[in-house]
């Protein structure tokens, strides 16, 4: 499997719908890579992990990510991953999400990009807000930038 160079995470991106035809000449077409994972916030990490284990998936152990306020579990699929998110700490953004979505749900999608700094500059130039001024190190040890869910 190719290593991940950098990733974008599009929060609550179920609203994002792009056709393949429109992407072919889109200015970001050369920056956007493959889908890395879909992140799902869950109120019960063990129950969610067991669900995928019972389906025969390879499921990682829970890893605390204190700088992001989450525990992460990765479910490996043949062509991508599912990231299970659970609150870590009192100021977890996942807890705020779960307060609004009691049963959990899709939190973000993560798309690999060729050059994270170039991609951040490109989306900002289009008026897309980022959640933070600088990239952070994500669960894969790679730079990530979250985009504002309303954009």
FENZIUR-V539037 format. One record per residue. SS is DSSP state (@ for helix, = for strand, . for the rest). PSI is psi in degrees with one decimal (* if undefined). OMEGA is omega as a letter, one per 40 degrees, with the letter a starting at -180 (999 if undefined). Layout:
ss-><SS SS>
psi-><PSI PSI>
omega-><OMEGA OMEGA>
//
This chain:
ss-><. . . . . . = = = = = . @ @ @ . . . . @ @ @ @ . . . . . . . . = = = = = = = = = = . . . @ @ @ @ @ @ @ @ @ @ . . . = = . . . = = = . . . . = = = = = = = . . . . = = = = = = = . . . . . @ @ @ @ @ @ @ @ . . . . = = = = = = = = = . . @ @ @ @ @ @ @ @ @ @ . . . . = . . . . . = = . . . . . = = = = = . . . .>
psi-><136.0 147.1 153.8 126.5 -46.4 159.7 151.6 143.5 122.0 107.6 140.5 43.4 17.0 -22.9 -15.8 121.8 112.7 136.0 153.5 -36.7 -42.8 -24.6 -26.5 -33.2 10.6 141.9 -24.7 -3.3 -38.9 -16.5 -36.9 133.4 -148.9 161.3 126.7 -51.3 163.4 127.2 132.4 122.5 136.9 138.0 -16.1 93.9 -40.3 -46.6 -44.1 -42.3 -45.2 -35.6 -49.2 -35.6 -42.1 -19.9 -2.7 8.7 153.8 120.9 128.0 168.8 160.8 134.0 123.9 136.7 75.1 -32.7 -17.9 -5.7 32.7 158.5 141.0 143.4 131.9 131.9 117.7 129.0 164.3 -32.1 2.8 -164.7 158.8 132.7 119.1 131.4 137.3 145.3 141.6 116.8 166.9 -26.9 28.4 128.2 -22.2 -33.0 -40.7 -40.6 -45.3 -28.3 -32.1 -24.0 80.9 -35.2 1.4 -170.2 -179.7 129.0 -45.5 165.6 153.0 123.0 129.9 146.1 154.2 -44.1 109.2 -40.6 -41.4 -42.4 -42.1 -44.8 -41.8 -45.0 -37.7 -38.2 -19.5 9.2 11.3 125.2 143.5 153.6 79.8 156.7 -36.9 157.2 158.5 164.1 125.6 -170.2 -25.4 2.5 15.3 157.5 137.9 155.9 128.0 140.2 148.9 131.3 -24.4 -10.8 *>
omega-><i i a i i a i i a a i a i i a i i i i a a a a i a a i a a a a i a i i i i a a i a i a a i i a i a i a i a i i a i a a i i i i i a a i i a i i i i i a i a a a i i i i a i a i i a a a i i i i i a i i a a a a i a a i i a a i i a a a a i a i i a a i i i i i a i i a i a i i i a a i a a i i i i i a a a i 999>
//
